[in-house]
Every structure is written in C-alpha cells, then in structure tokens.
C-alpha cells in the first residue's frame, strides 16, 4: 500500500490540479470550443530517481454556464529507473447533472526492490520485483437531491 501511494502521488497532484482548474472554468461562461491544458510534472524520490511526465486536462463546457464541465484527464509518468505509470480519468455529467459517470483506466510497470522487514536488513538482502498491473473502474452515480451545490457531498450516491 505504501508503494502504491508513493508512485501515484504525482498523478493525484495532477488530478487535483485538473479538477480545480475544471471547477474554475465551470464558473466562467462556456466557450465555443473545448479547452486543453497541459500539466507537466517533474520530481525526484529515492525510490524512483528523477521522473517526469505530462497530464492533459480536456474540459468541455456544457451549454449552460451554471452546469459543471465534463473532463478527460490522461497522464503518463516515466522515471529514471524505467518505472512507468499511465492513467486516464473521465468525469461526465448526463441529463442535466442527474447522472455522474466517472471512469479510470490505469497501467503500472514499476520495478522496485524489497529489503525485508525491520531496520536490521542489509543492502545485500535486496530482492528485485516488478509491480505490473492494469486496472479499470467505472462509477455511475445518480443525484438524489435537487441541489446542484458542489459542497453537497451527499448529492450523488
């Protein structure tokens, strides 16, 4: 679990930045064309070395300025230790925000080392392993209340 949290912290940052940007755009009048915002990422950690990547925020305003934007967020990261992470996230509002569909597709190829348990392990005890997986999720949520206030966390279940 800790490994998973470390490798995805940059993707979480990119997602938070993108959603914040989307929320700011939602208060502006809708534009004729969708907006695309590139979000570069550079970082260093002892586990990964130097790494970098890019995320894109594709936001398409609805026909009414008080409605929330639909968003697509692709992001990829590659590190100096040949670790790669990719994610595609979407958020779509349907039927005047009565339905919310969120989806995510993720790929991870993450070579790493395990030294054992405890603080008495030596560098010679290192074992190489690679976390390699693909995951997909989709959430379909229905608004239960008439309120469209984004601060109302219980609006969708």
N, C-alpha and C positions, 0 to 999 in steps of 0.2 A: 504494500500500500504506500509506503513512503517513497519508493522508487517511482511509482505511478504519479505521485504528487509532484515530485521534483521534475520529471520530464515534461509535464503538462503545464507548468506554471506560466510559461511564456504564452502558450495557447489560451490559457484562461485570461491573461492580461489582454491579449489581442481581442478576445471575445468581449470582455468588459468594455474596452475602449470602443469597439464597434457598436455595441448596444447603446452606450452612452451617446455616441455620435448619431445613431439612429433616432434616439429619443429627442435629441436637439433638433434634428431635421423634421421630426414629426410635428413640432410646434410651428415650423415655417410653412408658408403656402406651398402646395405641391408644384413641382416643376414639370415641364413638358416631357423631360427625359429622365431616366433613372440616373442616380449618382453612383460613382465608383470612387472609393477612397482606398489607396494602397497604404498599408501599415507595415513598415519594415521593423524587423526585430534583430537585435544583436545582444549576445550575452556571454558570460563565462561562468562555469561552475567547475569544481574539482572533478565531478563525475563525468562531465561531458567535454571539458576543454572549452574552446571557443565554439560558438554556434551562431547561426543566423537563419533568417528565413523571411517570409513575407506573408502577410494576410491581406485579403481584399475585403472591403465592405461594399456589397452591391445592395443599394437600397432603392426601392421603387415606391414612390408615394402613391397613395390612393387618390380617388377623385375628390375627396373631401378633406380639407385641412385638419379637421379635428380627429380624423382617423389615424391609427398607427400605421407605420410603414412596414412593408414586407421586406425581409432581409435575407441575403445569402452571404455566408462568410466562409470562403475557402482559406486555408492556412497551411503552410508547409515549413518545416524546420529541418536543418541538417547541421550536424556537429562535426568537429574536427576528428572525433573518434568514430566516424561513419555511422552515427545514430541518426535515423530519420523518423519523422513524425508528420503525419498529414491528417487534416480534419476538414470536413465540410459540414457546416451547420446551416440550417434554414429555419426561418420563422415566417409563417404565412397566416394572415387573418382572412377568414372566409365569412361570407354572408353578414356583412356589416359588423364584424368583430364578434359574432355569435359563436364562432368556432376559431380555435387557435391550433395550428398544426406545427409542431416543432420536430425536426429530424436531425440526425447526426450520423455521419459516416467517418470512421477513424481507422487509420493504419499506423502501426508502430513496428519498427525494426530497430531494436535497442540493445546492442551488445554491451555487456557490463561485466563486473567482477563481483564475486562473493567471497568474503574473507572468513566467514564463520560467525559464531555468536560469542559475544563478550569482548572485553577490551584486551585480552591476552593473546589475540591471534597475530600471527606474523605475516609479513608480505609474501612469504613463500607459500602460505596456505591459500593463496588466491585461486579461485576456480572461475573460469570463463563461462558465461551463459548468455543467451540472446533471448530477450523478450520479443516475440514476434506474433502479432495478432491483428485481426481486422474485426471491427465491431460496428454494428448499425443499430440505431434506435429510432423510433418514431412515437411521438406522443400526440394524441388527438384529444383536445380539451374543449368542453362546452361551457360557455358562460352561463352561470346560474342566476346572476342578478342583472338588473337593468343598468347598473352603474358601469361606466367605462373609465373610471378613475384608475390610473395606473398604480396608485398607492393601495388600492383594494386588493390585497394578496389572495383573498378567498373568492375572487370573482370567477375564476376558472377551476374546475375540478375534472 
